[in-house]
Amino acid sequence: MMRLVKCEYTDLRTGETWVRVFHFHAATGERYDATKEEIENAPLPDPKRPYWGGREQ
């Protein structure tokens, strides 16, 4: 299954944060950066499905 994944990173030394969105293929662990068009056309998350990251989106 291929899905778009949004990761928020924080540099613990400087406090700087940034976001990366990439495609993730669950069966192989393969991932690559998503294009702007792919991000804009992605479906919104389903609130009934579980999420990763410890906080609601």
C-alpha positions in Angstrom: 0.0 0.0 0.0 1.4 3.4 -1.0 0.4 6.5 1.0 1.4 10.1 1.6 3.1 10.6 5.0 3.7 14.0 6.6 6.6 14.1 9.1 7.3 17.1 11.4 10.9 17.3 12.5 12.5 19.4 15.3 16.2 20.1 15.7 16.6 19.7 19.5 19.7 21.9 19.5 18.1 25.0 17.8 14.4 24.4 18.1 14.0 24.8 14.4 11.1 22.7 12.9 10.3 21.7 9.4 7.9 19.4 7.6 8.5 16.8 4.9 5.8 15.0 2.9 6.7 11.8 1.1 5.3 8.6 -0.4 5.7 5.5 1.8 5.3 2.0 0.5 4.5 -0.2 3.6 5.5 -3.5 2.1 9.1 -2.5 1.2 9.8 0.5 3.4 10.6 2.5 0.3 9.9 6.2 0.4 10.4 9.2 -1.8 9.5 12.9 -1.7 6.1 13.8 -3.0 5.6 16.6 -5.5 3.6 19.7 -4.8 0.8 18.5 -7.1 0.7 15.1 -5.4 0.4 16.7 -2.0 -2.4 19.1 -3.1 -4.4 16.3 -4.8 -4.1 13.9 -1.8 -7.3 12.9 0.0 -7.8 14.3 3.4 -7.2 11.9 6.3 -10.1 9.9 7.6 -10.8 10.8 11.2 -12.0 7.3 11.9 -8.7 5.7 11.0 -5.7 5.5 13.4 -2.8 7.9 13.1 0.8 7.9 14.0 2.6 10.6 16.0 0.8 10.9 19.4 -1.4 13.8 18.6 -4.6 14.3 16.6 -4.4 16.1 13.3 
